[in-house]
Amino acid sequence: MVNKELLSVYGELQSRIQELWGFVWIFIASDLPFDCLLPLMNERIRNAGLSDKESNELIGSLQGGDITKTELGLYYRMLNESEGKDIMAIRKRFYWIHWNYDEGEELTDPIIRRDVEDAKKADLHPGKHIVEAWEKRYNLNEEDGRLLNDIFLMSQAKAKAKETINQAAYHANLLFEELSRRLKVEKDILRTLLPSEMEAWLVGGIHPDLSELQRRCKQAVYLIEKDNVEVITDEVKIDSIISKDQDTVKASDFYSFSGQVACQGQAEGIVCVIKGAREMDTKKFIKGSILVAVNTSPNMIRIIRDSSAIVTDIGGITSHAASISRELGKPCIVGTKIATRVLEDGDLINVDAEKGIVRLIKRRRRHKR
């Protein structure tokens, strides 16, 4: 394929992915649908006499949706039915299944054989059984049952939306691998290019400033106004843009703040603030620290495993931080809005993921500026 044809594929794929992000990101990155339903559900839970622990258990059981309706559920079912022997058909159908946003692993024969064991353990019963079990356990009325089911369906929609994005991201990665080979530049750098810059480089032979692209990899804001795009990498300007529409927050004003419990537990430890998911951002993390982040992503799995607790600015019960914390049993509070703005590396804090409160025990010594 010549460069012009490759550029055409790049443009078409980029357009499709932008459309996908626009339609489904609200289900993946935010909990807007749940924000509409959970206050009502919490009221119902209190009226039913459930404790906070039982409430979190209920919400946690609903957050995964109905796996039988997702591609992962179909993959597991196919593995169970064939006992992993129909490898060619499985790879052809689910080649992208282990992809998470911009990273993942190929569906090789050894991985398929490994997944057979996971498939045997997976709960492939229709998800409605979970709702029915809760209705029976707490004698919930018909209206409460419908509300539980709506929350359950929202979780399922989010899971399916993420799978759609992951499938598109898998194909995008193949394209960037080919671009990386031809242009002899790392994939992460190429991902920061604007379409016009890619065209100028790929077809016109006009090389962009690589040092500028490396700065974009570290931190960048893309301001889009109609057909005009401005890329900003200056840290001062970025901070100004981010804080422009936010209330002024002084760290010294906060000795405690709250968020939503995603996984119950207690932890006390030293803060490590992570504001990016790339290796250059996460390599400072010290095992056993409390991870404080805007949000989390699959790229951060190593430091999440090494953390003693997780606190995020944004996200809700179905966010990545919430899901992975429940999987790993890490105390987690999400949606604090201000954690990364009032805490700094070295602060000693207590994470009370029973009540959803983060308490400052001792600030590290601040250096005068």
Secondary structure, DSSP 8 states (H G I E B T S, - for coil): --HHHHHHHHHHHHHHHHHHHHHHHHHHT--HHHHHHHHHHHHHHHHTT--HHHHHHHHHHHTT--GGGSHHHHHHHHHHHHTT--HHHHHHHHTTTTEETTEE----HHHHHHHHHHHHHS--S-THHHHHHHHHHHT--HHHHHHHHHHHHHHHHHHHHHHHHHHHHHHHHHHHHHHHHHHTS-HHHHTT--HHHHHHHHTT-----HHHHHHHHH--EEEEETTEEEEE--HHHHHHHHHTTS----GGG-SEEE-EEEE--EEEEEEEEE---SHHHHTT--TT-EEEES---GGGHHHHHH-SEEEESS--TTSHHHHHHHHHT--EEE--SSHHHH--TT-EEEEETTTTEEEEEE-------
